[in-house]
Amino acid sequence: MIRKIVKGTGITLTPSIDTAIDKIVEALDKYVTAADTSALIEIEVAKTTNHHRSGDIFRAEINFRSKIGNIRAEAEREDLYIALSAVKDEIAESLRSRKAKKVDIIRRSSSELKNVLKGLPWKGKK
């Protein structure tokens, strides 16, 4: 279970924003094991200054901390929900990448161990 901290800067946190944030936390929760009690996600949503000609610009930032590591992503878009979606996708891709690297290391080491047990030459570092 991921603990969450939500901060709104220059914007009021409405129930619909809170629901969107809960969906993000739920989507990222599948990358965290149940044994990882240190998982924390800090989400900040903000409305940037009003000087933009094209209208309001919204910023979403996620800082994700767990045993997997620290991951940070930020996005600025014209719609807050699109910014939240972009940030979630970036964090999810980083988590997928780290998980794939971990699985590859385990598979490589297990195949080398099989070769050693079969008596085949070892390809590892000497």
Sequence and secondary structure as in RCSB ss.txt:
>XXXX:A:sequence
MIRKIVKGTGITLTPSIDTAIDKIVEALDKYVTAADTSALIEIEVAKTTNHHRSGDIFRAEINFRSKIGNIRAEA
EREDLYIALSAVKDEIAESLRSRKAKKVDIIRRSSSELKNVLKGLPWKGKK
>XXXX:A:secstr
  EEEEEEESS   HHHHHHHHHHHHHHGGGS TT TT EEEEEEEE  TT TT   EEEEEEEEETTEEEEEEE
EESSHHHHHHHHHHHHHHHHHHHHHHHHHHHHHHHHHHHHHHHT    S  
